[in-house]
């Protein structure tokens, strides 16, 4: 049997060794799913506003091996012993582990499948996970894990969905862990294409693959500042989700639009929109920032505070807890999201036309906007971005949610070594004198999206 793109013989051999761990007591149907992480070229913090993004799936993946079992539980093991084994029962509402437990991503994926197929009796499974996407580095190891688990679990249960539906299902399901994220990571992990970036639009979800110019190289470098999505970073992320939604609602009201909950609703209702006009309109209709108890926002929107609170913060275990000591920024957040959307649209055209200089300029502007208006950069991210630019990159920016994690630099293939050298000298040698930065930065390639193989025939 020929293997899907992204698998090679060495990987298959490794998967077969993992499969040997779970063959006992399980039935013959045994599958493996490989799902990649991603690096986002541009379009940061726009997906949860329903606005476009331009990521690539990377050649670093998580593999999940799964087989049906009869133990009455989902049994989860990790090839890396740092992540302890877990077992839990399949039920209509699977209770999460404590916040921050790695296996909540596994539960999220299983819960997503249960919610999507509520009338199907699902079989239990034994699962072994082998993650090769560096965690907490802004490369979406979390979505690689959720996607690979969901697809492997569906395969064990012989359930099929088309890729866009799978992406929508997994994006929704990942919110189980408490991050109110958008759908970029899951979509590119599933639909990524070798040597291509994906221009992804939402509501409705659709993708356009754009060939990476042959002379383009992507250098990804990790600040080594952990962007831990289970603590402070999650609170900051969710706060941005609330701020963007408030900006959208206030703008929607100022423009007499009904039913607006995200900035994408405003943009879609105004075919000739531009960021500067919308930001001006927002500035004219509300203060730049609002109190964090939502009282002021409720009064602008002529809503009761409890109603607005429930709509924005949700309820149950994933309810967003806002730090009430800080006001909510409205104008700056909207200015980032709307100007970033203009940049993404221009970047897709620039990339398609091979305009790497222009693409780099847009990436630099994206980083500035994330630092100044979205306030999710750090001095480490700024420093490493600066080194990449000094090394001759067309452009560089933080990638992923920020608050730590990695940067991506776009450069000419012939110049990638010089960019890496500049980062090594200007950042790693200063931050970590004497350490070998070999695994902290790399040239990554746009690889294919997720695929499942049946290990009985592979
Ligand atoms: P990372 O970098 O994986 O934390 C997060 C969200 C994305 C997107 C980016 C910011 C999840 C799973 N991922 O990515 O949807 O909003 O931040 O652009 O929540």
Boltz pocket constraint, residues with backbone or C-beta under 6 A from the ligand:
constraints:
  - pocket:
      binder: B
      contacts: [[A, 43], [A, 44], [A, 45], [A, 46], [A, 47], [A, 48], [A, 138], [A, 139], [A, 140], [A, 141], [A, 142], [A, 143], [A, 174], [A, 179], [A, 180], [A, 181], [A, 182], [A, 183], [A, 184], [A, 185], [A, 229], [A, 399], [A, 400], [A, 401], [A, 402]]
      max_distance: 6.0
